Amino acid sequence: MSEHAGDNGNGFEPKIVAYVCNWCTYLGADLAGTNRLAYPPNVRIIRLPCTGRIDFNLIIKAFEMKADAVLVSGCHPGDCHYTAGNYHARRRWMLFRELLETMGIDMNRIHFTWISAAEGRKFQQIITEITEKTRQMGPYMDYRKVCEAS
Amino acid sequence: MIQDELRQLCRRLLEDGTVQVVIGYGQSSDDGPTYPVFVTDAADVDRLVWNDQCFANLTTYLKRKEVKALGKPAIIVKGCDERALAVLEKESQIDRTQMVVIGVACEGVGQPREPKCAACDVHMPRFSDHVLGQAANTPVEADRRYADLEAFMKRSPAERMAYWMNELSRCFKCYACRATCPMCYCERCIVDKNRPQAIDTSPTLKGNFAWHIARAFHLAGRCVGCDECTRVCPAGIDLRLLNMSLAKAAEDEFGYRAGVDREAEPIIGSYSLKDKESFIR
């Protein structure tokens, strides 16, 4: 494990799922790579065509598969490759967050960001930050209990 | 009496061939439950009843193939049910020129009254073709509409999670909530699709969470709050709270209430450059 993924004594390594859009955040991650900006290997990047394509079921699916945090990221407003996908997504997440609040889902484990193709450093910072924060919070036991109950 | 007027009107509509079927409420005994009836013959209009036991939101039957096959319908709605028609019309699911809507003034249903009736501001139908009875529509402050949700949200997130884990553990996936919902009209529901399987179909807590989150969210900005899902739930799960949280968000953020303004643009499927994004970094 690299120094960024060093454990906190109890051996817990958070698993983070990042749903990213193909045109901005994925390229931002790519830029972080080509610039050799190291970020924690705890993140699993899943590329989708557009934030507008990121179905809310995918967020639930990530928790079902024992993710400890989820990141959803795409193009800044005005930058969408498909003109308005991120605007539709923004409105949807806004409402979806309210539903998750009511369900009692831990909102500290769901992150939304805009990261452009030029923001390799922002990608590095966000991933590092989320990994650190999640490591401190520990595994997401609530949803694991949901998944393990018969 | 409203019931007599209703029967008279429906007899006339069936006799002169304006409609081929009346979708209304029936009841087999005076204190028994009501159920939906589909009257196709003017001689049968006495099967129709109207009283405070008429809970069902009949607009859900408009989407059924077997009902469509009966011909042009007349449908009996309360003020709250009528809101569903407004949404369905906006979503191009119904053609109002191809049906007759009979609105009935309603003072509330159930003994004691259903929770939704406490904050009702549509006792009187507003855009039906015929309106029977008289009732006053008095505005209701928004916080009264969401009082139960606000009380629930005073609990901590962990308590809310524990509440839903307990409630949803009783769900056995009968999908009555889906069947009774006028807004659930997809030819094939996402939960029935298995390539890929987006939602676990097993009636375990895992599958139940996925299902109820999906069900509620597919109604975001569309649910009219008829509370039929909650009423028909055989496990007695208070699904109202989930629907309310989205309705409240829609009202708080966009000043939008589904089915209240017939002309208003739906909030899902549209966007504004000014949408809030304080939660996005």
Contacts between the chains, C-beta under 8 A, distances in Angstrom:
chain1	res1	chain2	res2	distance
A	55	B	198	7.2
A	56	B	213	7.4
A	56	B	214	7.7
A	56	B	217	5.6
A	57	B	190	7.4
A	57	B	198	4.6
A	57	B	199	6.6
A	57	B	210	7.2
A	57	B	214	6.0
A	60	B	209	7.2
A	60	B	210	5.4
A	60	B	213	5.8
A	60	B	214	7.8
A	61	B	198	7.3
A	61	B	210	7.9
A	64	B	200	7.3
A	64	B	206	6.1
A	64	B	210	7.0
A	77	B	273	7.1
A	77	B	277	7.5
A	84	B	271	6.3
A	87	B	271	3.8
A	87	B	272	7.8
A	87	B	273	7.2
A	87	B	275	6.9
A	88	B	269	7.6
A	88	B	271	5.4
A	90	B	271	7.1
A	90	B	275	5.4
A	90	B	277	5.8
A	90	B	280	6.9
A	91	B	267	7.0
A	91	B	268	7.3
A	91	B	271	5.1
A	91	B	272	7.8
A	91	B	275	5.4
A	92	B	220	7.7
A	92	B	268	7.1
A	93	B	279	7.4
A	93	B	280	7.8
A	94	B	249	7.2
A	94	B	253	6.5
A	94	B	275	6.7
A	94	B	276	6.1
A	94	B	277	7.9
A	94	B	279	7.3
A	95	B	217	7.5
A	95	B	220	4.7
A	95	B	221	6.8
A	95	B	246	5.7
A	95	B	249	5.2
A	95	B	250	6.9
A	95	B	253	7.9
A	95	B	268	7.7
A	96	B	217	6.1
A	96	B	220	7.5
A	97	B	279	6.3
A	98	B	245	5.1
A	98	B	246	6.3
A	98	B	248	7.3
A	98	B	249	3.9
A	99	B	213	6.7
A	99	B	216	5.7
A	99	B	217	5.7
A	99	B	220	7.4
A	99	B	242	6.4
A	99	B	245	5.6
A	99	B	246	5.8
A	100	B	213	7.8
A	101	B	153	7.5
A	101	B	157	7.5
A	101	B	245	7.1
A	102	B	149	7.3
A	102	B	152	7.4
A	102	B	153	7.0
A	102	B	160	6.8
A	102	B	241	6.2
A	102	B	242	6.1
A	102	B	245	3.8
A	103	B	160	6.7
A	103	B	161	7.0
A	103	B	164	5.6
A	103	B	209	7.6
A	103	B	213	6.7
A	103	B	242	7.4
A	104	B	157	4.6
A	104	B	158	6.7
A	104	B	159	7.1
A	104	B	160	3.0
A	104	B	161	3.3
A	104	B	162	7.4
A	104	B	163	7.1
A	104	B	164	6.2
A	105	B	157	7.5
A	105	B	161	7.1
A	106	B	157	6.3
A	107	B	157	7.6
A	111	B	281	7.2
A	112	B	279	5.9
A	112	B	280	4.4
A	112	B	281	7.0
A	113	B	280	6.3
A	113	B	281	4.6
A	114	B	280	6.0
A	114	B	281	7.5
A	126	B	281	7.0
A	142	B	158	7.4
A	142	B	161	5.2
A	145	B	165	7.0
A	146	B	165	6.3
A	146	B	205	5.0
A	146	B	206	5.8
A	146	B	209	5.3
A	147	B	205	7.4
A	147	B	206	4.4
A	148	B	206	8.0
A	149	B	165	7.2
A	149	B	169	6.7
A	149	B	204	6.6
A	149	B	205	4.0
A	149	B	206	7.3
A	150	B	204	5.9
A	150	B	205	7.8
